[in-house]
Amino acid sequence: MASKSPVVATPEVVVPPYWDEACKHLAKRDRVMKKLIPQFGEARLQSRGDAFATLARSIVGQQISVKAAQSVWNRWIALCPKFQPAGVMALGVEEQRAAGLSARKVEYLRDLAEHFDSGQVHVRQWAQMDDEAIIEELVAIRGIGRWTAEMFLIFHLMRPNVMPLDDVGLLKGISQNYFSGEPVSRAEAREVGDAWAPYRSVAVWYIWRSLDPLPVDY
């Protein structure tokens, strides 16, 4: 069964159709993946929710703990029972501040809502667009940088070949699994990732799991 938010119901959980094929490919190509993948059984990357809610959550959660982010999120979306861009644009600044959002996050969330409401992000065309074109659209929104856009590609759009070189956990995991704990540069991480293509996202997910056995969610 798909889990549900305490306030807003979410659609059924979706898993990538390419996962099993990717695991076979990675196990053949990479000695570390051959050892890692079996450790996590049938666990899979999962996608839930819609694009607007996923990006809004990423903004709400910036620079605060997971627990605090969930508390603020629940209070904020309670202000907007019909959670849509137009509804967010209609919210007042002070009521959002009272829900626990900083002034800057209020501005970011309004900019996100305006981009979706005006059609500046082409959600229906994303399936036909390449990763970099989608990243370009997303980073034009205030409060969304390349790392957030890459997490969105992996966890929401389930793109198979994303290599988030600015992710601290990924670099740490590559260091531990491939370089005996020695510090790793982005160039060295990129070289390791070359062997993972065209399923870098899947390998990245397993690297994260090697650091924390709990499923990575976004």
Contacts in CASP RR format, 6 or more apart in sequence:
PFRMAT RR
TARGET T0000
AUTHOR 0000-0000-0000
METHOD contacts of the structure
MODEL  1
MASKSPVVATPEVVVPPYWDEACKHLAKRDRVMKKLIPQFGEARLQSRGD
AFATLARSIVGQQISVKAAQSVWNRWIALCPKFQPAGVMALGVEEQRAAG
LSARKVEYLRDLAEHFDSGQVHVRQWAQMDDEAIIEELVAIRGIGRWTAE
MFLIFHLMRPNVMPLDDVGLLKGISQNYFSGEPVSRAEAREVGDAWAPYR
SVAVWYIWRSLDPLPVDY
2 10 0 8 1.000
2 11 0 8 1.000
2 12 0 8 1.000
2 13 0 8 1.000
2 48 0 8 1.000
3 10 0 8 1.000
3 13 0 8 1.000
3 48 0 8 1.000
4 10 0 8 1.000
6 74 0 8 1.000
7 74 0 8 1.000
7 77 0 8 1.000
7 78 0 8 1.000
8 53 0 8 1.000
8 77 0 8 1.000
8 83 0 8 1.000
10 48 0 8 1.000
10 49 0 8 1.000
11 48 0 8 1.000
11 49 0 8 1.000
11 50 0 8 1.000
12 48 0 8 1.000
13 46 0 8 1.000
13 47 0 8 1.000
13 48 0 8 1.000
14 46 0 8 1.000
14 47 0 8 1.000
14 48 0 8 1.000
14 158 0 8 1.000
15 44 0 8 1.000
15 45 0 8 1.000
15 46 0 8 1.000
15 47 0 8 1.000
16 22 0 8 1.000
16 44 0 8 1.000
16 45 0 8 1.000
16 158 0 8 1.000
16 160 0 8 1.000
16 202 0 8 1.000
18 160 0 8 1.000
18 199 0 8 1.000
18 202 0 8 1.000
19 44 0 8 1.000
19 45 0 8 1.000
19 202 0 8 1.000
22 160 0 8 1.000
22 199 0 8 1.000
22 202 0 8 1.000
23 33 0 8 1.000
23 37 0 8 1.000
23 202 0 8 1.000
25 199 0 8 1.000
26 33 0 8 1.000
26 34 0 8 1.000
26 37 0 8 1.000
26 196 0 8 1.000
26 199 0 8 1.000
26 202 0 8 1.000
26 203 0 8 1.000
26 206 0 8 1.000
27 33 0 8 1.000
27 34 0 8 1.000
27 37 0 8 1.000
28 34 0 8 1.000
29 195 0 8 1.000
29 196 0 8 1.000
30 195 0 8 1.000
30 196 0 8 1.000
30 203 0 8 1.000
32 177 0 8 1.000
32 178 0 8 1.000
33 196 0 8 1.000
33 203 0 8 1.000
33 206 0 8 1.000
36 177 0 8 1.000
36 206 0 8 1.000
36 207 0 8 1.000
36 209 0 8 1.000
36 210 0 8 1.000
37 206 0 8 1.000
39 209 0 8 1.000
40 206 0 8 1.000
40 209 0 8 1.000
40 213 0 8 1.000
43 209 0 8 1.000
43 215 0 8 1.000
45 154 0 8 1.000
45 155 0 8 1.000
45 158 0 8 1.000
45 201 0 8 1.000
45 202 0 8 1.000
45 205 0 8 1.000
45 216 0 8 1.000
46 215 0 8 1.000
46 217 0 8 1.000
47 155 0 8 1.000
47 156 0 8 1.000
47 157 0 8 1.000
47 158 0 8 1.000
49 156 0 8 1.000
51 116 0 8 1.000
51 121 0 8 1.000
51 123 0 8 1.000
51 152 0 8 1.000
51 156 0 8 1.000
52 83 0 8 1.000
52 84 0 8 1.000
52 85 0 8 1.000
52 112 0 8 1.000
52 113 0 8 1.000
52 116 0 8 1.000
53 83 0 8 1.000
54 152 0 8 1.000
54 155 0 8 1.000
54 156 0 8 1.000
54 218 0 8 1.000
55 112 0 8 1.000
55 138 0 8 1.000
55 141 0 8 1.000
55 144 0 8 1.000
55 148 0 8 1.000
55 152 0 8 1.000
56 88 0 8 1.000
56 109 0 8 1.000
56 112 0 8 1.000
57 69 0 8 1.000
57 73 0 8 1.000
58 144 0 8 1.000
58 148 0 8 1.000
58 151 0 8 1.000
58 152 0 8 1.000
58 218 0 8 1.000
59 105 0 8 1.000
59 108 0 8 1.000
59 109 0 8 1.000
59 112 0 8 1.000
59 143 0 8 1.000
59 144 0 8 1.000
60 69 0 8 1.000
60 72 0 8 1.000
60 73 0 8 1.000
60 76 0 8 1.000
60 101 0 8 1.000
60 105 0 8 1.000
60 109 0 8 1.000
61 68 0 8 1.000
61 69 0 8 1.000
61 72 0 8 1.000
61 73 0 8 1.000
62 105 0 8 1.000
62 143 0 8 1.000
64 72 0 8 1.000
72 99 0 8 1.000
72 100 0 8 1.000
72 101 0 8 1.000
75 99 0 8 1.000
75 100 0 8 1.000
76 96 0 8 1.000
76 99 0 8 1.000
76 100 0 8 1.000
76 101 0 8 1.000
77 83 0 8 1.000
78 99 0 8 1.000
79 91 0 8 1.000
79 95 0 8 1.000
79 96 0 8 1.000
79 99 0 8 1.000
80 87 0 8 1.000
80 88 0 8 1.000
80 90 0 8 1.000
80 91 0 8 1.000
85 112 0 8 1.000
85 113 0 8 1.000
85 114 0 8 1.000
85 116 0 8 1.000
85 117 0 8 1.000
86 113 0 8 1.000
86 117 0 8 1.000
87 113 0 8 1.000
88 109 0 8 1.000
88 110 0 8 1.000
88 112 0 8 1.000
88 113 0 8 1.000
89 110 0 8 1.000
89 113 0 8 1.000
89 114 0 8 1.000
89 117 0 8 1.000
93 103 0 8 1.000
93 106 0 8 1.000
96 106 0 8 1.000
96 109 0 8 1.000
97 103 0 8 1.000
97 106 0 8 1.000
101 109 0 8 1.000
107 142 0 8 1.000
108 141 0 8 1.000
108 142 0 8 1.000
108 143 0 8 1.000
108 144 0 8 1.000
111 141 0 8 1.000
111 142 0 8 1.000
111 143 0 8 1.000
112 141 0 8 1.000
112 142 0 8 1.000
112 144 0 8 1.000
114 120 0 8 1.000
115 121 0 8 1.000
115 140 0 8 1.000
115 141 0 8 1.000
116 123 0 8 1.000
120 137 0 8 1.000
120 140 0 8 1.000
121 137 0 8 1.000
121 138 0 8 1.000
121 141 0 8 1.000
122 129 0 8 1.000
122 137 0 8 1.000
126 134 0 8 1.000
126 157 0 8 1.000
131 153 0 8 1.000
131 159 0 8 1.000
131 161 0 8 1.000
131 162 0 8 1.000
134 149 0 8 1.000
134 153 0 8 1.000
134 157 0 8 1.000
135 146 0 8 1.000
135 149 0 8 1.000
135 150 0 8 1.000
135 153 0 8 1.000
138 144 0 8 1.000
138 145 0 8 1.000
138 148 0 8 1.000
138 149 0 8 1.000
138 152 0 8 1.000
139 145 0 8 1.000
139 146 0 8 1.000
139 149 0 8 1.000
146 166 0 8 1.000
147 164 0 8 1.000
147 166 0 8 1.000
147 167 0 8 1.000
150 162 0 8 1.000
150 164 0 8 1.000
150 166 0 8 1.000
150 167 0 8 1.000
151 164 0 8 1.000
151 218 0 8 1.000
152 218 0 8 1.000
153 159 0 8 1.000
153 162 0 8 1.000
153 201 0 8 1.000
154 162 0 8 1.000
154 164 0 8 1.000
154 201 0 8 1.000
154 204 0 8 1.000
154 205 0 8 1.000
154 218 0 8 1.000
155 216 0 8 1.000
155 217 0 8 1.000
155 218 0 8 1.000
156 218 0 8 1.000
158 201 0 8 1.000
159 201 0 8 1.000
160 198 0 8 1.000
160 199 0 8 1.000
160 200 0 8 1.000
160 201 0 8 1.000
160 202 0 8 1.000
161 197 0 8 1.000
161 198 0 8 1.000
161 199 0 8 1.000
161 200 0 8 1.000
161 201 0 8 1.000
162 200 0 8 1.000
162 201 0 8 1.000
162 204 0 8 1.000
163 189 0 8 1.000
163 190 0 8 1.000
163 193 0 8 1.000
163 196 0 8 1.000
163 200 0 8 1.000
163 204 0 8 1.000
164 170 0 8 1.000
164 204 0 8 1.000
165 171 0 8 1.000
165 186 0 8 1.000
165 189 0 8 1.000
165 190 0 8 1.000
166 186 0 8 1.000
167 204 0 8 1.000
169 207 0 8 1.000
169 208 0 8 1.000
169 211 0 8 1.000
170 189 0 8 1.000
170 204 0 8 1.000
170 207 0 8 1.000
170 208 0 8 1.000
171 184 0 8 1.000
171 186 0 8 1.000
171 189 0 8 1.000
172 211 0 8 1.000
173 207 0 8 1.000
173 208 0 8 1.000
173 210 0 8 1.000
173 211 0 8 1.000
174 184 0 8 1.000
174 188 0 8 1.000
174 189 0 8 1.000
174 192 0 8 1.000
174 207 0 8 1.000
175 181 0 8 1.000
175 182 0 8 1.000
175 183 0 8 1.000
175 184 0 8 1.000
176 210 0 8 1.000
176 211 0 8 1.000
177 207 0 8 1.000
177 210 0 8 1.000
178 184 0 8 1.000
178 192 0 8 1.000
179 188 0 8 1.000
193 200 0 8 1.000
193 203 0 8 1.000
196 202 0 8 1.000
196 203 0 8 1.000
196 204 0 8 1.000
205 216 0 8 1.000
208 216 0 8 1.000
209 215 0 8 1.000
209 216 0 8 1.000
END
